[in-house]
Amino acid sequence: MAQYFFDTSAAVKYYHVEAGTPAVSAIFEEPGRQIRISTLRLLEIQSAFAMKVRSGVLDRNAAGTQRLRLMLDVAAGDIEVYDLTVGHFLTAERLIGKYAYSHRLRTLDALQLAVAIDLATLDLVDYFVVADKVLGEVAVQEGLKTINPETA
């Protein structure tokens, strides 16, 4: 049974067809798989839907349907959501100090990575699923196994 932690860039692909959707859908269809996200990503995924409306990619009804699917997946336990802790902020601060001067590691991505590292330490993550190239590179440097659905 594989355990996956999804970044926003990858999770959105399950709800909206784009590059990488087939790989993400295959993960969601795996028997016994565990999919985890942070509370931060739960919010960011919804923001991504809104951005698609503003950019004309989706209409508001379609975005509402995608949001409903996400919330139903969470309510059904198909996606586990983990809260951010003070420890995650401290780890994110370390990550910013270590990588942000040489990589485009943004604040929210550092927090996301901090949660992934924490869950991996607890043996709750086998793969960090991430389509953001920079975040994926930093995750690998931090010892995480990554899957980029756009290149899988």
N, C-alpha and C positions, 0 to 999 in steps of 0.2 A: 504494500500500500504506500504510494508516494504521497508526500506532503509538499504542498506548493504555497509560496507566499507571493501574492501578486502586487505589482506596482500598478498605478493608475493607467499608465501607458499600455499595459497589457490587458488589464481587466476590462477596459472599455471595449476591447475587441470582441468580447463575448456578447455584448449587447448591441453593437453596431458593426456591420460588415465593413471591413477595411483590411489592409495588408496585415497578415498575421492571424486573422479570424479562424481559419481552419486549424491551425496549431493550438490556439486557445480552446476552441470547441472540443478538440480531441482530448485535451487535459480534463475538461469538465465532464466528458463522457467516460473517463476511465473508471472502472469499477473500484470502489473502496478508496478512492483518492480523497485527500483532505485539502481544502482550499482555504487559505487564511488571508485576511487583509487587516489593516489597522483602521481605527476610527477616523484617522486623518484621511485615508484613502477612500473610505465610504463617502466622506464629504467631497473629496476631489473628483470622484467618479461622477457624482451628481453635477458638479460644476462643469465637468467636461461635456456632459449632455447639454447644458445651457449654452456653452460656447459653440457647440455644433448648431444650435438654433440661431444664435447671433450671426454665425458665418453663413447661414443659409443651407447648411448640409442636411439639417433635419427641420421638420416643422415642430411646433410646440406639442402637438398631440403625440407624435412619435417619440419625442423626448420623454414625455410623461409615461408612455408605455414602457420605455426602457428603464426609467426610474422605478416603476412598479415592479418590473421583473427582478431588478436588483434587490429591492426590499423584500420581495417574496422569497428569493433565494436565501437571503439572510435569515428571514423568519423561519424558513423550513430547515435551517441548519446546513444548507448546501455550501454556504460560505460562513466561516467563523470570523468574527470581528474582535480584534484585540485593542484594548485601550492603551493610550500612551501613558508613560510613567515619568517621574522625575529622572529616573535612570536613563530613559531614552533621550531626554534633553541633554543630559551630560555626555552621553555617547555621541549624539549629534554634534555637540560642541567640539568634541575631540576630532570627529570626522571633518568638520569644517576647517579646523586648524591644520589638519594633516593633508587634506586634498584640495581645498577650495582655491589655493593659490596657483595650482597647476592644472586643475580641472574645473569645469563649470558645474561644481556641486552646489546646488541651491539648498536653501534652508529646509524646505519641506521634504526634499529628496534625502537630505541627511537624516531627518527624523524618520522617514520611511526605512531607510537603510538601518538605522539604529534598532528599530523594531524587528527587522528581519534577522539581524545579528543576534539579538536577544533570543528570539524564538529558535534560531538554529542552535544556539548554545544549550537550549532546553530540549534538543532533539525533536522539535516541532516543525522544522523546515528542512526539506531535502533540496529543494530548488527554489531560487528566487526568479520569478517570471517577470521580465522587464524588457520593454522595447526601447527605452531611453538608453542610447549608446553610452553616454558618460556615466550614468548611474550604474549601468551594467559593468563597466570597466572598474569602477571603484569597488563594487560589490565583489568582483573577482579578487581584487587586491586585498580585500578584507577576508578572503577565504571562503566565500559563498560560491556554490555551484549555480550558474545562471542559465536560463533559457530565454533567448530572444525569439519570440514567436514570428517575427518578421523574417528571420533567417533560418528558422528551424525546418 
